[in-house]
Amino acid sequence: MWRRNFFAVWPSLFLVSLGLMMVIPTLPIYVEEKCGITDPDAVRVWAGLIYAVGPFTAAFAGPLWGALGDRTGRKAMVVRSSLAIAVCMALLPLATSPEWMLAVRAVQGAFAGYVAPAIALVAADVPAERHGRTIGRLQVALATGTLAGPAVGQVVVEHFGRDAGFWGGGLFALVGALAVAVLAREDRSRLPAPTAPGVQAMVRDVLRAPLPLLRHRVVLALLALLFLLRLGQNMVEPFIALWIRELGPLDALRHAGEDEARAVERTTALAFTMLAVAQLVCTPL
């Protein structure tokens, strides 16, 4: 069964990642244009907030979704999160103010979180000797989507407009949700029985579950490492497009006859693509 789930989850991870990366690299420019913000400092503030609010709300909602997944199954959580991304991506172009964009991204963060349940759905039945390789291949799906997303986003935006990038990304997330819903299978009899019914019991499980793990020095070190890695990465990513615009795009794109704005966006897409190339090469190793 794990092979069937692998071939359902791999394209889903690829499509959702691709859809998100169609718009994330140039999100600050989109906020600036869509909301008519002219103050550079205000653009940076709103870009940082809109980028950050999704992970912020996910940090609080994620453990609750994990506990619910332990009770109802991981497949439902994967479908739920992918559908949430699809809906929020479709709603973002309808927002005409940064406050509304912030609200939509907050909802997206609260209901998304597709990577952990997707990997857990496959990993639950993988033989121990294939565990690392299988998870590595699933991470390749994420890296491949990250690799293709900026380029696909540029093509869509150039031909159909910037709003179409969000609608296209939402469509990819919807297809990813359907792939898991139709193809994946889960043995629900193996789910752990809840200690007690009800929302209060689930919240109590969420609060108690980390305590035994936090007594281990290795787990604490791993959490600290992950926190620092994410902190460093997310201090930079929201502002790459703005920095490239200040520095200027690649000379090769200027010499190819691209106008300044399009050259900036292509250079931004290439910067994110290089990150994905490194992940694609190194993750399987």
C-alpha positions in Angstrom: 0.0 0.0 0.0 2.9 2.4 0.7 3.9 2.3 -3.0 0.4 3.3 -4.0 0.4 6.2 -1.5 3.9 7.2 -2.6 2.7 7.6 -6.2 -0.4 9.5 -5.0 1.5 11.9 -2.7 4.6 12.6 -4.9 2.6 14.4 -7.6 0.5 16.1 -5.0 3.6 17.5 -3.2 5.0 18.6 -6.6 1.8 20.3 -7.7 1.2 22.2 -4.4 4.8 23.3 -4.2 4.8 24.4 -7.8 1.6 26.4 -7.3 2.9 28.2 -4.2 6.2 29.0 -5.9 4.4 30.5 -8.9 3.6 33.5 -6.7 5.8 33.6 -3.6 9.0 34.9 -5.3 7.3 38.1 -6.6 4.7 38.5 -3.8 6.2 41.8 -2.6 5.9 43.3 -6.1 2.3 42.0 -6.3 1.4 43.6 -2.9 2.9 46.9 -4.1 1.1 46.9 -7.4 -2.3 45.5 -6.3 -2.6 47.8 -3.3 -1.0 50.9 -4.8 1.6 51.3 -2.1 4.2 53.8 -3.1 6.3 54.1 0.1 9.2 51.7 -0.1 9.3 51.2 3.7 5.6 50.4 3.7 6.1 47.9 0.9 8.7 46.1 2.9 6.6 46.1 6.1 3.5 44.7 4.4 5.5 42.2 2.3 7.1 40.8 5.5 3.8 40.7 7.4 1.9 39.0 4.5 4.7 36.5 4.0 5.1 35.7 7.7 1.5 35.5 8.9 0.9 32.1 7.2 3.7 30.3 9.1 2.7 32.2 12.3 -0.9 30.9 12.3 0.3 27.5 11.2 2.5 27.3 14.3 -0.6 27.4 16.5 -2.9 25.4 14.2 -0.4 22.7 13.2 -0.4 20.7 16.4 -4.2 20.6 16.5 -4.4 19.3 12.9 -1.8 16.7 13.8 -3.8 15.5 16.8 -6.9 15.5 14.6 -5.0 13.5 12.0 -4.1 10.9 14.6 -7.8 10.4 15.3 -9.3 10.7 11.7 -6.4 9.7 9.5 -3.6 11.5 7.6 -5.2 11.3 4.2 -8.0 13.6 5.3 -5.5 16.1 6.6 -3.6 16.1 3.3 -6.8 16.7 1.3 -7.9 19.4 3.7 -4.6 21.3 3.6 -4.3 21.2 -0.2 -7.9 22.3 -0.6 -7.3 25.2 1.8 -4.3 26.3 -0.2 -6.3 26.1 -3.4 -9.2 28.2 -2.0 -6.9 30.9 -0.4 -4.8 31.2 -3.6 -8.0 31.8 -5.6 -9.2 34.4 -3.0 -5.9 36.4 -2.9 -6.4 38.3 -6.2 -9.8 39.4 -4.9 -8.2 41.2 -2.0 -7.8 44.9 -2.8 -6.0 46.0 0.4 -2.9 44.7 2.3 -5.1 44.1 5.4 -7.4 41.7 3.4 -4.3 40.0 1.9 -3.0 39.5 5.4 -6.3 38.0 6.5 -6.4 35.5 3.6 -2.8 34.5 4.2 -3.6 34.0 7.9 -6.5 31.7 7.1 -4.2 29.8 4.6 -1.6 29.2 7.3 -4.2 28.1 9.8 -5.7 25.5 7.4 -2.7 24.5 5.3 0.4 22.6 6.5 0.4 19.9 3.8 4.0 18.6 3.9 3.9 16.8 7.3 0.7 14.9 6.9 1.6 14.0 3.3 4.9 12.5 4.3 3.3 10.8 7.3 0.7 9.2 5.1 3.4 7.5 3.1 5.9 6.9 5.9 3.4 5.0 8.1 3.7 1.8 6.0 7.2 2.1 4.5 9.6 -0.8 5.5 12.2 0.4 7.9 15.1 -0.2 5.5 13.5 2.1 2.8 12.3 4.8 5.2 15.1 7.4 4.5 15.2 6.9 0.8 11.4 7.2 0.5 11.2 10.4 2.5 14.2 11.8 0.5 12.3 11.1 -2.7 9.2 12.9 -1.4 11.4 15.9 -0.6 12.6 15.7 -4.2 9.0 16.3 -5.2 8.9 19.5 -3.1 12.3 20.6 -4.6 11.1 19.9 -8.1 8.0 22.0 -7.6 10.1 24.8 -6.2 12.4 24.5 -9.2 9.6 24.7 -11.8 7.2 27.1 -9.9 9.0 30.4 -10.5 9.5 29.7 -14.3 5.9 28.5 -14.7 4.7 31.6 -12.8 6.6 33.9 -15.1 5.1 32.4 -18.2 1.5 32.5 -16.8 2.0 36.2 -15.6 3.4 37.3 -18.9 0.5 35.8 -20.9 -2.5 36.1 -18.6 -1.6 38.7 -16.0 -0.4 38.6 -12.4 -3.7 37.5 -10.9 -3.7 34.5 -13.1 -0.6 33.3 -11.3 -2.6 32.9 -8.1 -5.5 31.2 -9.9 -3.1 28.8 -11.7 -1.4 28.0 -8.4 -4.8 27.3 -6.8 -5.7 25.0 -9.7 -2.5 23.0 -9.2 -3.2 22.7 -5.5 -6.7 21.5 -6.3 -5.4 18.8 -8.6 -2.9 17.7 -6.0 -5.8 17.3 -3.5 -7.8 15.2 -6.0 -4.8 13.0 -6.6 -4.5 12.0 -2.9 -8.3 11.8 -2.5 -8.7 9.4 -5.4 -5.5 7.3 -5.3 -4.3 7.1 -1.7 -5.4 4.4 0.7 -5.1 4.4 4.5 -5.6 1.6 7.0 -7.7 3.4 9.6 -7.7 0.4 11.9 -4.0 1.2 12.7 -4.8 4.7 14.0 -4.2 5.1 17.7 -7.4 5.2 19.8 -8.0 8.6 21.3 -7.6 8.8 25.0 -11.0 10.5 25.3 -13.5 12.0 22.9 -14.1 15.7 22.3 -12.2 18.8 21.4 -10.9 19.4 25.0 -9.4 16.0 25.1 -7.7 16.6 21.7 -6.2 19.9 23.0 -5.0 18.1 26.1 -3.3 15.5 24.0 -1.6 18.3 22.0 -0.2 19.9 25.1 0.9 16.6 26.7 2.4 14.9 23.7 5.7 16.9 23.4 6.6 16.6 27.0 8.4 13.2 26.9 10.2 14.3 23.7 11.4 17.6 25.2 13.3 15.7 27.9 15.7 14.4 25.3 18.7 16.6 24.5 18.9 15.5 20.9 15.3 16.6 20.2 15.9 19.9 21.8 19.0 20.4 19.7 17.1 19.5 16.6 14.3 21.9 17.3 16.8 24.7 17.9 18.6 23.9 14.7 15.3 23.9 12.7 14.3 27.2 14.3 17.5 28.9 13.4 17.5 27.5 9.8 13.9 28.7 9.2 14.6 32.0 10.9 17.6 32.7 8.7 15.8 31.6 5.5 12.7 33.6 6.2 14.5 36.7 7.2 15.7 36.9 3.5 13.1 35.3 1.2 10.3 38.0 1.5 12.6 40.7 0.3 14.7 39.1 -2.5 12.5 40.6 -5.2 12.9 44.1 -3.7 16.6 43.7 -3.3 17.1 42.6 -6.8 15.1 45.6 -8.0 17.4 47.9 -6.0 20.6 46.1 -7.3 19.3 45.7 -10.8 18.6 42.5 -12.8 21.2 40.3 -14.5 23.0 42.1 -17.3 22.3 39.1 -19.7 18.6 39.7 -19.5 19.0 43.4 -20.2 21.2 42.6 -23.2 18.5 40.2 -24.4 16.1 43.1 -24.7 14.0 42.5 -21.7 12.4 45.6 -20.1 13.6 46.4 -16.6 10.5 45.2 -14.7 10.4 41.8 -16.5 14.2 41.4 -16.1 13.8 41.9 -12.4 11.1 39.3 -12.1 13.1 36.8 -14.2 16.2 37.4 -12.1 14.1 36.8 -8.9 12.7 33.6 -10.4 16.2 32.4 -11.2 17.4 33.1 -7.6 14.7 30.9 -6.2 15.3 28.3 -8.9 19.0 28.0 -7.9 17.9 27.2 -4.3 15.7 24.4 -5.7 18.5 23.1 -7.9 20.7 22.7 -4.8 17.9 20.9 -2.9 17.2 18.6 -5.9 20.9 17.6 -6.1 21.6 17.2 -2.4 18.4 15.9 -0.9 18.6 12.4 -2.3 22.2 12.1 -1.1 
